[in-house]
Amino acid sequence: MHTAIIKPQFSPITIALMVLGFIVFWPLGLAILGYIIWGEKFGGSAEKAQSYWNKGKSWCTSNSGRRHGHHHNHYASTSSGNAAFDEYRTEQLRRLEEERARLDEEINEFHDYMANLNKAKDREEFDRFMNERRGSRQGYTDDNNNGGNGGNDDNGPNNGDNNSGWGQDNR
């Protein structure tokens, strides 16, 4: 069995080497710090280091689906060995997916509602601004704006809503 000259533990010599490594070239200091912290897990052999690396890599790939919201496929494809429980789990997952779809639809409807509400508010503010602007101009009257016949000309819509023909109802 081979013994390491510098053991992977916090000792005066490893701390001094780590500090010196950070001073000379920071990645070297970081590598020494990694050796001090995780050197025991590698056991000093390339085979143990490779097996540790492969174990971590397989854990990351098995959990990658869960981070992106695809965890239901992972659970649905595994079996517990009990048919009744697997059927129950499948039913519950289907129910949860239906609930998620319903909630997503409600969110979209709410966003549409808020967009329409904001459009209506913006239209109201714009109309108020335009009315104030028209009122502040000298020599400008409604008769000048509507061709002298009070808004009953054939050039614009006259639907009786008094909002300059923008077609928005005031409920």
Phi and psi in degrees as a GROMACS rama.xvg file:
@    title "Ramachandran Plot"
@    xaxis  label "Phi"
@    yaxis  label "Psi"
@TYPE xy
-93.358  139.549  HIS-2
-109.557  140.577  THR-3
-76.6823  142.408  ALA-4
-69.0088  -43.8495  ILE-5
-113.547  114.666  ILE-6
-75.7398  144.313  LYS-7
-77.9379  76.5736  PRO-8
-152.251  162.506  GLN-9
-78.4296  107.988  PHE-10
-134.874  166.303  SER-11
-56.1711  -38.9217  PRO-12
-70.8297  -39.9288  ILE-13
-70.4058  -35.5287  THR-14
-65.5862  -43.3328  ILE-15
-62.3197  -43.0284  ALA-16
-64.0363  -38.7381  LEU-17
-64.5864  -46.4898  MET-18
-62.3305  -44.5382  VAL-19
-62.2646  -39.6791  LEU-20
-62.8399  -40.9014  GLY-21
-66.2538  -35.5968  PHE-22
-68.8316  -45.4119  ILE-23
-73.0861  -54.0512  VAL-24
-155.686  112.597  PHE-25
-57.1025  -35.2263  TRP-26
-63.9182  -29.1965  PRO-27
-66.4359  -42.9617  LEU-28
-63.6312  -38.1811  GLY-29
-66.415  -37.7175  LEU-30
-65.833  -39.7639  ALA-31
-66.5432  -40.1821  ILE-32
-62.4024  -42.0933  LEU-33
-61.4673  -39.7726  GLY-34
-64.4831  -40.1309  TYR-35
-64.8457  -42.7234  ILE-36
-77.0522  -46.8555  ILE-37
-109.958  7.22578  TRP-38
-62.684  -31.8574  GLY-39
-65.6172  -34.6527  GLU-40
-69.8892  -31.2269  LYS-41
-77.2428  -27.0642  PHE-42
69.9205  9.68328  GLY-43
81.5525  1.10612  GLY-44
-117.88  151.476  SER-45
-67.0913  -33.2087  ALA-46
-65.681  -43.3791  GLU-47
-67.3679  -38.5972  LYS-48
-63.17  -43.1118  ALA-49
-65.9632  -39.449  GLN-50
-67.4896  -37.7005  SER-51
-64.4182  -42.5001  TYR-52
-63.5496  -45.2062  TRP-53
-64.9804  -36.8174  ASN-54
-63.6354  -44.2366  LYS-55
-65.8163  -39.2898  GLY-56
-66.1901  -42.3196  LYS-57
-66.7093  -34.4695  SER-58
-64.5463  -42.6308  TRP-59
-64.1359  -42.6427  CYS-60
-70.528  -32.23  THR-61
-73.0409  -27.0555  SER-62
-95.6917  -3.02409  ASN-63
-66.007  -33.1134  SER-64
-67.1865  -32.5983  GLY-65
-70.5628  -31.4555  ARG-66
-72.1775  -23.8476  ARG-67
-103.314  13.9901  HIS-68
81.8974  16.6801  GLY-69
-108.55  28.7583  HIS-70
-70.6476  -21.9703  HIS-71
-66.4609  -30.7201  HIS-72
-67.7531  -37.4944  ASN-73
-65.0825  -44.5848  HIS-74
-72.1395  -35.4638  TYR-75
-70.1688  -26.7112  ALA-76
-85.3637  -12.8104  SER-77
-93.9655  150.69  THR-78
-116.333  141.656  SER-79
-86.9118  -12.8265  SER-80
95.8264  -8.4716  GLY-81
-115.295  113.864  ASN-82
-62.6011  -39.3406  ALA-83
-65.3937  -43.1919  ALA-84
-66.5043  -41.0421  PHE-85
-61.3759  -40.0799  ASP-86
-65.3535  -43.6172  GLU-87
-60.51  -45.571  TYR-88
-63.4246  -42.7572  ARG-89
-61.4871  -42.4086  THR-90
-64.1059  -44.0192  GLU-91
-65.4013  -41.0448  GLN-92
-64.8296  -38.5333  LEU-93
-63.8019  -43.2518  ARG-94
-62.4719  -41.8647  ARG-95
-65.6429  -37.7792  LEU-96
-64.6166  -40.249  GLU-97
-62.7957  -42.4902  GLU-98
-63.8466  -42.0038  GLU-99
-62.8188  -42.2781  ARG-100
-63.7277  -40.9258  ALA-101
-63.9308  -43.1587  ARG-102
-66.4294  -38.3225  LEU-103
-63.0372  -39.3496  ASP-104
-64.7818  -41.8275  GLU-105
-64.1711  -38.3537  GLU-106
-62.3802  -45.1271  ILE-107
-62.6662  -41.4198  ASN-108
-63.0016  -39.6689  GLU-109
-65.3738  -41.558  PHE-110
-63.7695  -38.9402  HIS-111
-63.5281  -42.7387  ASP-112
-60.821  -45.5793  TYR-113
-65.6157  -36.966  MET-114
-64.1252  -43.3953  ALA-115
-65.4606  -39.0891  ASN-116
-63.736  -42.7122  LEU-117
-66.4497  -37.3267  ASN-118
-62.558  -43.4709  LYS-119
-64.0256  -41.0608  ALA-120
-65.5199  -43.1038  LYS-121
-62.2874  -41.3742  ASP-122
-63.2019  -42.7907  ARG-123
-63.1454  -43.9234  GLU-124
-65.0525  -39.8734  GLU-125
-65.3181  -43.7918  PHE-126
-62.0455  -40.9511  ASP-127
-62.7124  -42.8438  ARG-128
-61.246  -45.4118  PHE-129
-65.55  -39.1232  MET-130
-64.771  -41.0698  ASN-131
-66.5223  -37.5439  GLU-132
-67.0733  -43.2873  ARG-133
-63.0726  -39.5832  ARG-134
-69.1566  -26.7085  GLY-135
-85.5266  -12.2172  SER-136
-80.6621  135.195  ARG-137
-79.3447  139.333  GLN-138
75.6031  12.7418  GLY-139
-108.64  121.124  TYR-140
-127.281  171.627  THR-141
-66.1544  -30.2381  ASP-142
-65.6853  -36.4552  ASP-143
-69.0177  -35.1405  ASN-144
-72.5293  -36.0948  ASN-145
-104.642  19.7996  ASN-146
77.3552  14.292  GLY-147
88.0955  -2.10781  GLY-148
-115.775  23.1148  ASN-149
73.5999  24.4307  GLY-150
91.8412  8.49376  GLY-151
-104.69  29.8495  ASN-152
-85.0183  169.681  ASP-153
-90.138  4.83413  ASP-154
-83.1779  -16.1881  ASN-155
-143.594  168.333  GLY-156
-71.3834  140.257  PRO-157
-129.847  88.3598  ASN-158
-109.273  10.6818  ASN-159
77.6164  15.0681  GLY-160
-97.5304  -4.81562  ASP-161
55.1889  36.3254  ASN-162
-126.833  36.7412  ASN-163
62.6231  27.2028  SER-164
76.3259  19.8998  GLY-165
-81.7069  -9.5321  TRP-166
77.8847  18.7887  GLY-167
-101.606  129.694  GLN-168
-86.0543  149.582  ASP-169
-106.553  85.9366  ASN-170
